Amino acid sequence: MERLSFYTEIAKNKRNSVFLMIAVIIVIVGLGYAITLATSPEYFTMIMIFATIFSVFYVLISYYNSDKIAIASVNAKPASGEKYRIYHNLVEGLCLASGLPKPKLYVIENEQINAFASGRNPEHAVICVTTGALEKLNKQELEGVLAHELSHVANYDIRFMTLTAVLVGMVSIISQIFLRSLWFSSGNRNDKGKALFMLVGVILAILAPIAVMLVQLAISRKREYTADSSAVKFMRTPTGLIGALEKIKHNQDMKVSGAVAPLFLARPSRTSEIFQTHPPLEKRIERLKRM
């Protein structure tokens, strides 16, 4: 069996993520072009200005408070150094190995095995683990989980996914404004050329939000693969993370808010992979075993 290099996997997943982002931008440009032909440049300019202002305002608030929002949404509590000494020691060791500043550490009272990281950059990051992870994972497995979460911090995944959310949000807003505006349109509906572009615009306005949502999910899955590879780089072995993911397979479906669910280490699910924020656990484990 061919072995994978974590350096190669990290580079490949980052490259694929960029390609997926470009795909989202192309969808936005295509949708905008179709709307412009179906209406008028002035009308589209107004839509873009409104959509951009709304999206930027919304995302800036979320972006600069991402750590606080995530922690509050799961009712996490600060992890005291005295009570959770092993937790703190492992994070400190990984931070020394990776050159990252130590994030703030939190704990969620939950028997399932899971964890997440949030924050706009390494200087404003948090890591949160469940009490189930602290109790059920051995030291090496817990270190693998923490290395994965620190990888999200090191790779600026929160910033990247925030940008993706802006682009996806803009597509949805533009599509909705365009579709609703058709009810109030007073244009010449007998113009066959314009009617054709109008039909194309309507089809794109309906399909574009679905397409970019699928792209967003694909980006999220790629970032998970990258974080797995980066965790191996930090620890120099995939054994700990493999053990943790194996145990998570038997601790299915932790219930969390949909808004923060993509942040977690794993989201076991029986639905199709294309509709998931995380790759199947089996695929992640198989890739790690080849490193």
C-alpha positions as CSV (number, residue, x, y, z in Angstrom):
1,M,0.0,0.0,0.0
2,E,1.4,3.4,-1.0
3,R,2.2,5.6,1.9
4,L,1.1,9.2,2.0
5,S,3.3,12.1,2.9
6,F,1.6,14.6,5.2
7,Y,3.4,17.5,3.5
8,T,2.0,16.4,0.2
9,E,-1.5,16.0,1.7
10,I,-1.4,19.4,3.3
11,A,-0.3,21.1,0.1
12,K,-2.9,19.2,-2.0
13,N,-5.8,20.0,0.3
14,K,-4.9,23.7,0.5
15,R,-4.6,23.8,-3.3
16,N,-8.0,22.1,-3.7
17,S,-9.6,24.5,-1.2
18,V,-8.4,27.4,-3.3
19,F,-9.9,25.9,-6.5
20,L,-13.2,25.4,-4.7
21,M,-13.2,29.1,-3.6
22,I,-12.5,30.1,-7.2
23,A,-15.6,28.0,-8.2
24,V,-17.7,29.9,-5.8
25,I,-16.5,33.2,-7.2
26,I,-17.2,32.0,-10.8
27,V,-20.8,31.2,-9.7
28,I,-21.2,34.7,-8.3
29,V,-19.9,36.3,-11.5
30,G,-22.1,34.1,-13.7
31,L,-25.2,34.8,-11.6
32,G,-24.5,38.5,-11.7
33,Y,-23.9,38.5,-15.5
34,A,-27.2,36.7,-16.1
35,I,-29.1,39.1,-13.8
36,T,-27.5,42.1,-15.6
37,L,-28.6,40.8,-19.0
38,A,-32.0,40.1,-17.7
39,T,-32.5,43.5,-16.0
40,S,-30.1,46.3,-16.3
41,P,-26.5,47.1,-15.1
42,E,-27.8,49.8,-12.8
43,Y,-30.2,47.4,-11.1
44,F,-27.5,44.8,-10.6
45,T,-25.1,47.4,-9.2
46,M,-27.7,48.3,-6.5
47,I,-28.1,44.6,-5.7
48,M,-24.4,44.1,-5.4
49,I,-23.9,47.2,-3.2
50,F,-26.7,46.1,-0.8
51,A,-25.5,42.5,-0.7
52,T,-21.9,43.4,-0.1
53,I,-22.7,45.9,2.7
54,F,-25.0,43.4,4.4
55,S,-22.6,40.5,4.1
56,V,-19.6,42.4,5.3
57,F,-21.4,43.9,8.3
58,Y,-22.8,40.5,9.3
59,V,-19.5,38.6,8.9
60,L,-17.3,41.2,10.6
61,I,-19.4,40.9,13.7
62,S,-19.3,37.1,13.5
63,Y,-15.6,37.0,12.6
64,Y,-14.4,39.2,15.5
65,N,-16.6,37.4,18.0
66,S,-16.3,33.9,16.6
67,D,-14.6,32.4,19.7
68,K,-17.2,34.0,22.1
69,I,-20.1,33.0,20.0
70,A,-18.9,29.4,19.7
71,I,-18.2,29.0,23.4
72,A,-21.5,30.6,24.4
73,S,-23.5,28.4,22.0
74,V,-22.3,25.2,23.6
75,N,-22.3,26.5,27.2
76,A,-18.6,25.7,27.6
77,K,-16.7,26.5,30.8
78,P,-13.0,27.6,31.2
79,A,-10.7,24.6,31.9
80,S,-8.8,25.4,35.1
81,G,-5.2,24.5,35.1
82,E,-5.5,22.8,38.4
83,K,-8.4,20.5,37.5
84,Y,-7.3,19.8,33.9
85,R,-3.5,19.7,34.2
86,I,-3.0,17.0,31.5
87,Y,-5.2,18.9,29.1
88,H,-3.1,22.1,29.6
89,N,0.2,20.2,29.5
90,L,-0.6,18.6,26.2
91,V,-1.6,21.8,24.6
92,E,1.5,23.6,25.9
93,G,3.7,20.9,24.4
94,L,2.0,21.0,21.0
95,C,2.2,24.8,21.0
96,L,6.0,24.6,21.7
97,A,6.3,22.1,18.8
98,S,4.3,24.2,16.4
99,G,5.4,27.6,17.4
100,L,1.8,28.7,18.2
101,P,0.7,30.8,21.2
102,K,-1.3,28.9,23.7
103,P,-5.1,29.3,23.1
104,K,-7.7,29.6,25.8
105,L,-8.9,26.2,26.9
106,Y,-12.6,25.3,27.6
107,V,-14.6,22.2,28.5
108,I,-18.1,21.1,27.6
109,E,-20.0,18.8,30.0
110,N,-20.9,16.0,27.5
111,E,-20.2,12.3,27.6
112,Q,-19.5,12.1,23.8
113,I,-15.9,12.3,22.4
114,N,-15.5,15.6,20.5
115,A,-13.6,18.9,20.4
116,F,-13.5,22.1,18.4
117,A,-11.3,25.2,17.8
118,S,-12.4,28.7,17.0
119,G,-11.0,32.2,16.8
120,R,-10.0,34.6,14.0
121,N,-6.2,34.0,14.4
122,P,-3.7,32.1,16.6
123,E,-3.6,35.1,19.0
124,H,-7.4,35.0,19.6
125,A,-8.0,31.3,19.5
126,V,-9.9,28.9,21.8
127,I,-9.9,25.1,22.0
128,C,-12.8,23.3,23.6
129,V,-13.1,19.5,24.4
130,T,-15.9,17.5,25.9
131,T,-15.5,15.8,29.3
132,G,-16.1,12.6,27.4
133,A,-12.9,13.1,25.4
134,L,-10.9,13.8,28.6
135,E,-12.3,10.7,30.3
136,K,-12.4,8.2,27.5
137,L,-9.2,9.0,25.5
138,N,-5.8,8.0,26.6
139,K,-3.0,10.6,26.6
140,Q,-1.8,9.9,23.0
141,E,-5.3,9.9,21.6
142,L,-6.2,13.2,23.4
143,E,-3.0,14.7,22.1
144,G,-4.0,13.6,18.6
145,V,-7.3,15.4,19.0
146,L,-5.7,18.6,20.3
147,A,-3.1,18.5,17.5
148,H,-6.0,18.4,15.0
149,E,-7.7,21.4,16.6
150,L,-4.5,23.3,16.8
151,S,-4.0,22.6,13.1
152,H,-7.2,24.5,12.4
153,V,-5.8,27.4,14.3
154,A,-2.4,27.2,12.5
155,N,-4.0,27.0,9.1
156,Y,-6.3,30.0,9.7
157,D,-9.3,27.8,8.9
158,I,-11.7,30.0,10.7
159,R,-10.7,33.0,8.6
160,F,-10.9,30.9,5.4
161,M,-14.3,29.5,6.3
162,T,-15.6,32.9,7.2
163,L,-14.6,34.2,3.8
164,T,-16.4,31.2,2.2
165,A,-19.5,32.0,4.3
166,V,-19.4,35.6,3.0
167,L,-19.4,34.5,-0.6
168,V,-22.1,31.9,-0.1
169,G,-24.2,34.5,1.8
170,M,-23.8,36.9,-1.1
171,V,-25.0,34.4,-3.6
172,S,-28.1,33.6,-1.5
173,I,-28.9,37.3,-0.9
174,I,-28.5,38.3,-4.6
175,S,-30.6,35.3,-5.7
176,Q,-33.4,36.1,-3.3
177,I,-33.5,39.8,-4.2
178,F,-33.5,39.0,-7.9
179,L,-36.3,36.4,-7.6
180,R,-38.5,38.6,-5.4
181,S,-37.9,41.6,-7.7
182,L,-39.4,39.8,-10.7
183,W,-42.9,40.2,-9.1
184,F,-42.5,44.0,-9.3
185,S,-40.7,44.1,-12.7
186,S,-42.4,46.3,-15.2
187,G,-40.1,45.5,-18.1
188,N,-41.1,44.5,-21.6
189,R,-42.0,40.9,-21.2
190,N,-42.7,40.6,-25.0
191,D,-39.0,41.1,-25.7
192,K,-38.1,37.5,-26.6
193,G,-34.3,38.1,-26.1
194,K,-34.8,39.6,-22.7
195,A,-37.3,37.0,-21.7
196,L,-34.7,34.3,-22.5
197,F,-32.1,36.0,-20.3
198,M,-34.7,36.4,-17.6
199,L,-35.4,32.6,-17.7
200,V,-31.7,31.9,-17.5
201,G,-31.4,34.3,-14.6
202,V,-34.3,32.6,-12.8
203,I,-32.7,29.2,-13.2
204,L,-29.3,30.3,-12.0
205,A,-30.9,32.2,-9.1
206,I,-32.5,28.9,-8.0
207,L,-29.6,26.6,-8.6
208,A,-26.7,28.9,-7.5
209,P,-27.4,28.8,-3.8
210,I,-27.6,25.0,-3.9
211,A,-24.3,24.8,-5.9
212,V,-22.4,27.1,-3.6
213,M,-23.7,25.4,-0.5
214,L,-22.3,22.1,-1.9
215,V,-19.0,23.9,-2.6
216,Q,-18.9,25.2,0.9
217,L,-19.4,21.7,2.3
218,A,-16.7,20.4,0.0
219,I,-14.3,23.1,1.3
220,S,-15.1,22.1,4.9
221,R,-14.3,18.5,4.2
222,K,-11.0,19.5,2.5
223,R,-10.0,21.6,5.6
224,E,-10.7,18.5,7.8
225,Y,-8.3,16.4,5.7
226,T,-5.7,19.2,5.9
227,A,-6.1,19.4,9.7
228,D,-5.6,15.7,10.0
229,S,-2.4,15.9,8.0
230,S,-1.2,18.9,10.0
231,A,-1.8,17.0,13.2
232,V,0.5,14.2,12.0
233,K,3.1,16.9,11.2
234,F,2.9,18.2,14.8
235,M,3.0,14.8,16.4
236,R,5.1,12.9,13.9
237,T,2.7,10.0,14.1
238,P,-0.9,9.4,13.2
239,T,-1.5,6.8,15.9
240,G,-3.1,9.0,18.5
241,L,-5.6,10.6,16.1
242,I,-6.5,7.3,14.6
243,G,-7.3,5.9,18.0
244,A,-9.5,8.8,18.9
245,L,-11.4,8.6,15.6
246,E,-11.9,4.9,16.1
247,K,-13.5,5.6,19.5
248,I,-15.7,8.3,18.1
249,K,-17.2,5.8,15.7
250,H,-18.7,4.1,18.7
251,N,-19.9,7.4,20.2
252,Q,-22.2,8.6,17.5
253,D,-24.0,11.9,17.0
254,M,-23.3,14.5,19.6
255,K,-26.2,17.0,19.5
256,V,-24.9,20.6,19.0
257,S,-26.2,23.8,17.4
258,G,-26.1,23.6,13.6
259,A,-24.2,26.9,13.4
260,V,-21.2,25.5,15.3
261,A,-21.5,21.9,14.4
262,P,-19.0,22.2,11.4
263,L,-16.3,23.3,13.9
264,F,-16.2,20.0,15.8
265,L,-13.6,17.3,15.3
266,A,-16.1,14.8,13.9
267,R,-19.8,14.6,12.9
268,P,-20.6,10.9,12.4
269,S,-23.6,10.6,10.0
270,R,-25.3,8.1,7.8
271,T,-26.3,10.6,5.1
272,S,-24.4,11.0,1.8
273,E,-20.9,12.5,2.1
274,I,-21.7,15.3,-0.4
275,F,-24.1,16.8,2.1
276,Q,-21.7,16.7,5.1
277,T,-19.2,19.2,6.5
278,H,-16.9,16.3,7.5
279,P,-15.5,13.4,5.5
280,P,-16.6,9.9,6.7
281,L,-14.6,8.7,9.7
282,E,-13.6,5.6,7.7
283,K,-12.0,7.6,5.0
284,R,-10.1,9.8,7.5
285,I,-8.8,6.8,9.4
286,E,-7.7,5.1,6.1
287,R,-5.8,8.2,5.0
288,L,-4.1,8.5,8.4
289,K,-3.1,4.8,8.4
290,R,-1.2,5.5,5.1
291,M,0.9,8.3,6.6
